[in-house]
Amino acid sequence: MRIQFLGACRTVTGSSHLIEINGRRLLLDCGMYQGRRDESRQFNHWLPDGLHGIDAIVLSHGHLDHCGKLPVLTKAGVNVPIYCTEGTAGVARVVLTDAGDIQQEDAEYLNRRQRRPDEPEIQPLYTGSDVQRTLKQIKTVRYGQSFEVAGAKVTLLDAGHILGSAFVTIEWTEGGRSRSLLFTADVGRYDTPIINDPAPLPGAFDYVITESTYGGRTHSSMEEVAPQLLDAVKTAIARKSRLIVPSFAVGRTQTILWYMQKFMHEKLIPPTRIYVDSPMGVEMTQVTQELREYFDAETSAMIGADGLFAGSQIKLANSRQESLEINADRGPCVIIASSPTCEFGRVVHHLKQSVENPGDLVVFVGFTPYNTLGRRLQDGAKRVKLLDRFYDVRCDIRTIHGLSAHADQPELLRFLQPTLRPQTTAFVVHGEVDQQHALATALREHGVGNVGVPALESDVFAS
């Protein structure tokens, strides 16, 4: 058995790992690298020679850093089955379609504004047609439904990360010995809304490839989220003002919408206008509504006659005109809009309307990267630039922690407990270097016999 690490090595982006078993090859994820423009472009165009001979791809979930490079493979002529859950297929369709549009728009912009006349035209990484051909290669499987591929038995089980997300188990015989490998992909938190907790591991494994996004950290308790969010909504209602939530379109938007629905369902707040202002967020909300089989028991009990996120109080804004109309609503209302960095997207226009209003609230619901407008607001900036001019910050700024879709160190150790043993060899990926080493140390302390932090393109051969 050979493992070649092709992404998410000493970083949290670009997940991709090539497994070779008895001469046949299986690719686990094919994620887009997200970073500085030139660095990202170089990495995302790069296709190792070994990928042209793969038998199949197993896709853990639909986040861009796990699926975003799939159309690059398709464009290069790699036409093999892509196995994933139905939920992941739905998420990936939305994410990849959006990514294809962005690739084309970026190429057009750079050719128009930055290309010299003597330079060749910049080509998009891939186009919408590449995305459509990629989606046709998808074959959906259910959780727990084992299938044979590349000479091995593969099973997808619920990772509890986002809708349809899975961890992957692989079993095979080599040299007359039974072997097994676990690919955690991204492991979710326990007791999160909408989806189920991570499924228990079915046993111990010889080899483990584990994420480490928060491998050295401990999150706030999920129990702290609802009271803080409820207080913010009640404050906006009492003030008859606007509550703006800058949010990721995939996963986080639907989680915030779930809490709002829950508060109204339990009569903790009166019926309140809730807006989702993000084309991608709207589409993901619609996809989520359709895939009820992935809901946990509490969410299933909340579903009304018209669906989970339906009703007169919830407004899904698709068009630019619908977005502009939201600004006429001075409250009380809740506006969930992309993006959490506040550097782009429709949330910027809502901030322009609210940032100088002492009665309005802006609530961040997770970590915001450094050197972004969102982070400056979180850190207490008194004056910020929004698009074309500076504004004084007079609104109420709050942050609610605990809503990460990634397990922290205690949760990762809880998830991996059945395979924390001397016979296990673990490879720590998908984390910044400090987080990887923190988890590697914790794994050793909890009994794992051999732990490594692989570099990009490193190879591991195991008998």
N, C-alpha and C positions, 0 to 999 in steps of 0.2 A: 504494500500500500504506500502511495506517495501523496503528500499534500503539498500543493503549491499555493502560497499566500499572495493573492493578486490585488488586494485592496483592504482598506480599514486596518492597516498595519501602523501602529503608533499614531493613529489618528482616528476620528470617529466617522469617517465618510468613505464612500466607495467600496462597500462590502463586496468581496468576491473571493472565492476559494475553490481551487480545482483539485478534485479527488480522483486519483487513478487507482483502480482496483483490478487486478488480473489483466492489465493491459487496456482496460476500458475507462473512459473518462466521464466524470459527472461534475458539472459546475454548480456550486452553491451560491446563489445570488449573483447579480451583475449590476452593481450600483454605480451611480454617477458620483464623481468626486466634486465636492463643492468647496471652493476656496478662491484664492486670487485668480483673476481671469486667465492670465497666461499659463499659470501652473495647472489650472483646471482643464484648459483646452488641451494641453499636452497630454495629461493623464487620460482624459476621456477619449482621445483619438487613439490611444495606445491599445493594441490587441496582441497579447503574447501568441506566439505561433501555436502553442498547445490548444488554444481555443477553437481552432479550425477543425480539430479532430474529435470534438466532444460528442458524446452520445445523447445527452439530454441536459436540461437545466432544471434545478429545483429552486423555486422562488419562495422565500420565507414570508414576505409581506410587501405591501405596495408603496412604502416610502421611497422617495427618489434616490436616496443613498443606498438602496438595496435593489431597485429595479431600473433606475434611470439610464443605464448603459445598454440595456437589452436591444434597443433599436440600432445601436452601433454595430452589434453583432449581426443583426438581420441585414443591415446595409452592406456588410462585408461578405454576405453570402452564407452565413451560418444559419441553417434552417433546421432546427431540431425541436422536439417537444419541450414545452415549458410547463412544468407541473406546479400547481398551486391550488389553494382553496378557492371556492367561488367568491368569498369575501375579498380575497386578495386580487382576484381577477377584476372585480368591480372597482376597487381602489386604484389599481394599476392603470386601468383604462382612463380614469380621470387625471391621474398624475402624469402619465406619459403623454396624453393628448395636450395637456397644458405645457409640458416641457418641449414638445415638438413645436408648438406655436412660438414659445419664447426663443428657441434656437433660430427659427426663421426671422423673427423680428430683430434679434440681436445682430444677425448677419447683415440684414438690410441696413440697419443703423450704422454699423461699422463701415460698410461699403460706401455709404452716403457721406459720412462725417469724418472718417479717419483714414480711409485708403488713399494712397497716392496714385496718380494716374498711371504710373509705370508698374504698379503692383497688381498681381492677379486678384480677382474677386475672392473675398472670404466666403467659404461655403458653410452652411449650417452643419452642425454635428450630425443632425438628422432632421427629417421633415415629417409632416403628418402622414405621408404615404408609407414611410418606414415604420411609423408607429402602428398603422393599421395592419401591415404585414406581420409585425411582431405579435399583435393581439390575436391574430388567427392561429398562431402556434400554441396558444395556451390550452392545456388540458386540465380541467378542474377535478380535484379529488376531495373527499370528505375527511374530516378529522378522524384519525384512527384507521383509515382505509389503506392498508399496505399495498404497494404495487412494486413490480419488478422492473428495474431499469439499470442498465450498465452492469449487469451481473450481480446486482445487490437488491435486497429488500429495503424499500424506503417507506417511512411512515411520517405523516405530518400530524402534530398534536398542538393543541391550543397554547400559544405563548402568552396570551392575555395582554398583548402590547397595543395593537389597534385591531380594528375589525378584520377578521380573517387571518390574523398573523399566526405563524406557526414556528415551533422548533422542529428540527428534522432529526430523525434517528435512521441510521444506516446499518444494516447487518449483512455480513457476507462470510464466505469461507475462502481461506487463502492458505495454501500449503497444508491442507488438511485440518486447519484450525478455524474455529468460529471466531469472528472478530466483530466489533461494534464501534460506532462513532456517533457522538451527539454534536449537532450544530445548534447552539442555542438561538442564533440570530439575535433579535432584540427581545429581552424578557420584560414583561410588564410588571406593574405593581399589583399587590393584592388589595382587594376591597375597592377597586375603582369602579366608576359608573359604567353602565351600558353593557360591557362585555364581561365574560367570566374571568375568574382568576387563572393564572397559568396552571395548566394541567400537571399533575404529579409525574415525575419521571417514572417510566415503567421498570426501572432497575438501574444497575451500574453499567458503565461503559468503559471500554479500553481506552478510547480517545475522546477528548472533549475540545471543541472550538467554542470558546465562550466570549460573549461581549463583556465590556468593562466600562461603559459610558460613565457610570457613577460607581466605579469599582472601589473607590476609597471614601465614599461619602454616605451620609445617612439623611434621608429626606425627612421633612416634617410629616407628622401623622396625617393620614387621609381624613381623620375625624376632625381636624382643625379647619378643613377647607370650607365645608358647608356653613358653619357659623359666621365666618369672615365674609363669605360671598353674600349671605343673607343680610348681614348688617349693611353692606354696601348698597344692596338693592333697596332695603328699607329706608336708608338715608336719602337715596335719589327720589323715592316716592314721597317722603316727608317734605323734601325741598321742592318737589315738582320739577325736578331737573333731569339731566341726561347722565346715564352711566355708560361709558365707553370701555369696551374690553378689546384691546388689541390681541389678536389670536391667530394661531396657525389655522389654516383652512381645513386640514386633515386631522381629525381626532379631537383636538382641543376645542374647536368651535362646537362640535357636537356634544362634548362634555359640558360646556358652559350652558348650552341650550337645554341639556338634560336637567341640570340643577334648576334652571328657571322654571321648567315644566313641573318639576317636583315641588318647588315652593308654592306654585299656584295650585297644584293638585292637592297638596296638604293644607291649603288655605293659610299658609304662613304669610302670604302677600296677596293683595287683591289682584284681579286680572290686570296685567300690565303689558304694554306693547313691547314686543321683542323683535328686533331687526337682525337678520343675518345679511351683512353687506359685503359680499365677496362672491364673484361668479363661481370660483372653485369651491368655496365653502358651501354655497347653495347646492351645487351638484353633489358634493360629498354628503350633505345632509339628506338629500333625496336617495342616494345609494344606501345610506345607513338605514333609512326607513324601510327599504325593500328587503333587507337581509335580517329578518327577525330571528332566524334560527341561531344567530350568534349572540343574542341578548341574554343577559343574566336574568334570574327570576324576578328581581325587583323591577327591572326595566320592563319585562314582559307584563307585569301587573299594572304598569303605568299607561300602557298603550290604550288610547281611546278609540272610538269608532272610526276615526279618520286617520289613525296612525300615531306614531310616537311624537313627531314634531309637527303636528297639524293643529288647526284651530284658528279662530279669528284673531288671537293675540299675536301670533307668529307671522312675521312678514319676511319673505325671502326676496331679496333685491338682486335681480339678475342684471338689468340694464343700467346704463349710466344715468338715465332719467330717473329711474326708481331710486338710485343712490342719492341723487340731488334732492329728491322729494323728502328724504329722511331728515335733511337739515331744517325743514320747516317745522318739524316736531320738536318743540322745546322741552317736552317732558310732561310727566315722568315717563321715561322709556329706557330700554337697554339696547345698545348698539354693539353687536359683535362683528368686528371687521378685521380683515387682514391688512398689515402683517404685524407680528409682535415687535419687530424692531422699530416700527413707525418710520422707516426710511422711505417706504413706497406703499402703494396700494391706497384703497379708499379710506382707510383709517386716518390718513393725513388730513383729508378734507374735513372730517368730523372733528379732529383735534383743533383745526383752525377756528371752528365755531365755538369750541368749549374751553380751550386752554386758558382764556382770560376771564372766564366766568367762575366766580368763587363758589357757586352752588353746584356746578357740575363735577362729576367724578371720573377719573381714569383709573381702571384697575388692571394691573398686570398680573397674569396668572402663570408665571414661570420665569425661568432664567432668561435674561435678555443679554445678548452679546455686548461686549465692551465696544466703545467708539461708535455707538448708534444713538439715534435720537431717543429711542425708548429707554436705553440705559441712562442717558443724561436726565431724563424725567424721573426715573426711579431713584437716581442718586441725589435728587433735590435741586436741580438746576432752576434758577430763578428767571432765566431768560433763554429762549430757544428760537432757532430759525426753522420755520415751516414753509417749505417751497420758496416763496419769493421775498419774505420779510421776517423780521424778528418779532416775537410775541413775549409778553410777560406771563409767567406761569402763576396763575391765581387759582386754578382749579384744585380739587382735592386729589392727590396722587396716592394710590395704595398698591401694595403688592401682596399677593396670596401665594405662598409656597406650598408644595406638596402635590401639585397636579402633574408632575412629570409622568410620561408614559413608560419611562425606563425604571427598572428595579434598581434600588440602591444596594450597597454591599451586603447588609443583613438579609435583604430579600434574595439576592443572587445566591448567597450561601444556603438559604432556606430551600431555594429551588434545586440547587445542585447536591443537596444533602445525600441522596442515595448513592452518588458516585464519588463522594469525598473519601477516597480510600487509597492505600499505597499502590495498588495495581493500575490506577488511572494516570494517564498522561494528558495534561491540559495545555492548550495553547490559548493565550489571552490576546484578543484582538478588539477592534472597535472601541477605542478609548484613547484619550490623551496619555502621554507616557506616564505621568504621575499616577493616573487612575489605573492604568494597566499594571504597574508595578505594585500598587497597593493591593489590588485584587490577587495578583500572583503570590504575594506574601501571605495574604489571608488563606488562600487555597493550600499552601504548604502547611500553614499552622493548623489547618483543619483536616490534614491527613492525606492530601493528594501527593502521590509519590514523585511525580516529575512535572514541573511547570515551566513553560517557556513563553517568551514575548517575541514572536517572530517579526522580522523586518520584511519589507516589501520584496516580493519575488524570491523569498527564501523557500527552500525545499526541505521537507521532512520525509525521510524514508523509514518505514516501520515494518518489521517482520511480523 
